Structures are given as structure tokens and as C-alpha cells.
Amino acid sequence: MPYLSLSTWSLHRLLGTMYWTVWDEEEQKQKTVEQPQPHLLDLLDLPAEAARRGFQAVEICHFHFPSTAPDYLLALKQAFSASKIALDTLLLDYGDLTNPSATRAESDMLFIRQWISIASACGARRIRVIAGEAAPTDEEAIRLSASRLLELERFAADSGVELITENFKSLTSTGTSCLQLLEQTGRRINIIADFGNFKEPHKSDFLSMILPFSVSVHAKAQYDADGNLDRTELERCLRLVQEAGYEGPIVMIYDGPGDMWEGIERVREVVQPFIKMKD
């Protein structure tokens, strides 16, 4: 059975400033854009708080790191160890492996390598890398992405980190393109299945296609205009997880209005019957 995990995205109004990475076309390099948020929970305190609330693992978005200094990364690693909770995945939220610009591609590859080293230093088991923003029907882009992912995978393996991707952004927006990409990597790259990233009318079919190759599942619910969770739709996705025989983390994703912990608990209440405590 799967086990319960939590993404820092579900706490993005509690963890302080978010540090987004964007590409500056004029300067031809990455730059950081700060988005202020309330600082009600320190990232170093999150492992203990998540463990106290019954979670077995956490995924951290790269824009939630207030520092990547070696001392800070060591302190974060120690916080997870002390709380006896896993840092399953560092979610790198920047990078386009299919960008046609050679300058951008080379720079992004270097940037991703730097974050692989950060993932290793803070004790993350995995790093999620975006496959690309080309069209899902672009077979040459799929080959290019697979080649670059494999290059990064070799670097990550040397650092003790597993490199994975996700059904996130255009290239992996269909089940078909996801499977084509994984096949091009010789199945050396696994994937995150995010409930919210595939769209109807093919959402269920696409999820069923990639769940057998998924090492993390993002339980992202749908909401109506009043913020009410669509329980039926979420349960439908969770049944697909069961049918696939999936046994990894199910990650609570909440990005709706109101109190974020309360929103997480509403998602958790639906997910709980589909999981058990990790041994």
C-alpha cells in the first residue's frame, strides 16, 4: 500500500518568500524572482511538524530553499534525520530540456546539475526534472529530452540521487508522450503522476498509462468555484492508483483558498483509506 507524503507547495502561504527561477532573455541567464509570502513555518522546522502530523515523507520545491549554502543544507538534512522522516524528492521547478536555443540548453543543463548536487547535500532521495516545454507530438524533442535526461541521470547517480521526471509541462502532457519519453530512456527514468496535470477527457486513460512507471503520486484535487473539493473525482484517481498496484508515496497537494493545513487535511481525509503507515 502507498504511504502519506506532503509537498511544500501545499504550504506555500506559510513558508516565507518563494524564490522562483526564470530565464532572462536579455541577459541570457537564469535569474531569481522573489515572491513574498507569510513566514509562519520555517523550512528547517517542517520535518518535525510533518512527522508530528503523521506524514512519512516530504517533497520540497526548489523555490522554497531560503539558502543553498552547505551549512544550511546540512542542517536541513539533519532536521529530517532527527525527525525520522524522509526527504523523498526535491522538485526542481525550472528548466527546459527541449529549448531550441543552444545557449539556454547549455545553461539549463548546468543549472540542473547544480541542483542535483544540492539534492545530494540535503539528503533528498530523488530530484524531479521537467522533461521540456515542446509539443507532446514533437518526436525529435522527445528524443532530445530523453538524451539530456540520461546525461543528467548519470550525473545524479554519481551523486547518490535518483533523477525522475513528471507529467508536467507540455512535452509530458499526454500519456502517450510520457511513455514515448520513458521508452527513449530505456526505462532508466521514472515519473511522477500528478492528478492535476492531465486534462479531460483522457485524464483517466493517461494516468493508467503512467502509473505503472510512477515512483510518486501527487494527489491534487479539483475544486468548484466555492473551494469545495471534488471527492468523487479524487477517489476515481485514487482507485486507478490501487488498480496499478502502486506502493510509493501519495503526496498531499493543496493550493486552494483558506487555511492550508485545513485544506491538506481535507485532501488527506479522502486519501487516507488508500494508504497505510510506512513500515
Buried (B, 14 or more C-beta within 10 A) or exposed (E): EBBBBBBBBBBBBBBBBBBBBEBEEEEEEBEEEEEEBEEEBEBBEBBBBBBEEEBBBBBBBBBBBBEBEEEBBEBBBBBBEEBEBBBBBBBBBBBBBBBEEEEBBEBBBEBBBEBBBBBBBBBBBBBBBBBBBBBBEBEEBBBBBBEBBBBBBEBBEEBEBBBBBBBBBBBBBBBBBBBBBBEBBEEBBBBBBBBBBBEEEEBBEBBBBBBEBBBBBBBBBBBEEEEEBEBEBBBBBBEBBEEBEBEBBBBBBBBBEEEBBEBBBBBBEBBEEBBEEBE
